[in-house]
Amino acid sequence: MAQFRVYQNPRAAGRERIPFVLDVQSNVVEHLPTRMVIPLVRDRLFPERRVNRLNPGFVVNGQAVVLSPAEMGAVAAAALRESLADLSLQRGEIIAALDILFTGI
């Protein structure tokens, strides 16, 4: 598993709103049985009022999605199957969103 890779949401029931999750866990602790992921919410289903730095938008497999770090959580690493995309080039935006969430800056 690699940090900033995108996977299909392992919860089939939630895929209409959250088709993908983004793995944000450092590879330094890849031995853990879980991974921290951030939901990627369909842009059209994300609330109109959003903070751009907290909720940057991306395109994954042709679908517009919005990062929702306030909803992040751990999932079993085994539940994350095939990587669908790599957002490591957007690392700065992702880290900035986490900084806003955790530190306010």
N, C-alpha and C positions, 0 to 999 in steps of 0.2 A: 504494500500500500504506500502511496505517496501523498504528501501534503499538497493541497490545492487541486486534487483530482475530484471530478464530478462523478457521482453514481446515481443510478435510478433509486428513487425513494424505496427503501425496503418495506415500507408499510403500504401495501396495495390499496387499502381503503383511503389513503390520503393523497394519492397521486393526481387527482383532478386539480387540487389546489397547489400541491407541492410535488411536481414530477421528479425533481432531483434534489440531492443533498451534496454539499461540498465538504470534503474532509479537510479540516483545518489543524489536525493534530500533528505535532512535530514527529518526524521520523526517529528522533532520539528515543522516544518511548513507544516504538512500534511493537514491542513485545507484549504490550497490554492486550487483553482480550476485547477491549472496546476502542472505538474511535470517536472523537468529538466531531460532530458535523453541524453545519448550518443549513437550514432549509433554503432552497431556491424556489420562491413562490412565483407562479405565473403572473406576469406583469398585469394582465387584465383583471386578476383577482386580488391584487395587492391594494390596500387602502389608498385612496387618492392623495391623502395627506401623508407624505413621506419625507424623511430627512435624507437628502441625496448622499451625504457623506456616510450616514449610517446604513443606508439601503441602496447601494449602487446597483445598477442594472447590467445584465450580461445577456449574451445570446448563446444558448447551448442547444446544439442539434437543431438549429433553426427556430428555436422557441425563445421569446423574450421572457426573462426571469429576473427577479429582484432578490438580492441577498437579504435574509431576515435574521440577523444575529441574535435578536432578543428571543428567538425561538430555538436557539441551538441546544443540543443535548448529545448524550452518548448513545451509540448503537453498537451492537455486537459487530466486531470486525468481520466475522464470517457472513454477516448479512449483506455486506457490500461486495457485490459480485464484480462484474466487469466495469472498468473505468470507461466512461463515455466521453470525457473531455478533460482537458488540463487547463486550469485557470492560473497557473503559476506566473504567467506574464502580467496578471492583474494583482499580483501579491500586494503591491502598495495600497491599492484600493481596499483590499480585504483586510489588511492589517489596520488601516485607518478606520474602518468600520468597527473593528474590535476595540481600538483605542477609544473611540467615542463611547462605546457601550460600557467599557470598564473604567475609564479615567475621565471621560467628559472632555478630553482634548484631542 
